[in-house]
Amino acid sequence: MIRSGRMRDSVTIVEPTQTLTDRGQVQREDKVIARNVPCSIAGLYGQEFEQARQLFPTATSRVIMRVDSRYQLTTKHILISGNRRLQVGYINDMSNRHYELQIVCCEEA
């Protein structure tokens, strides 16, 4: 259950795309899907860290956010919060009611 005040962070959801330039080089661009999406970002520690690593071997963070019907979040998306780029690795619909998502992510280099 989402409690008031728990969503203190916000992210921009982007979908990475690649295009070829006229010289044949691959150019990476991010297509913005949604901006300022309220969420909660936390690092993974202890038992939670070990369990997340079983699902997604490079997991470093957990993001909790509400489900929004305007976009369909997939593992192709990247969450941007300030200077951090979090690659979505695993998505769990907490109660199977399409209300709250728990997302396991890893930081991009």
Sequence and secondary structure as in RCSB ss.txt:
>XXXX:A:sequence
MIRSGRMRDSVTIVEPTQTLTDRGQVQREDKVIARNVPCSIAGLYGQEFEQARQLFPTATSRVIMRVDSRYQLTT
KHILISGNRRLQVGYINDMSNRHYELQIVCCEEA
>XXXX:A:secstr
   TT   EEEEEEEEEEEE TTS EEEEEEEEEEEEEEEEEE  HHHHHHHHHHSTT  EEEEEE  TT    T
T EEEETTEEEEEEEEEETTSSSSEEEEEEEE  
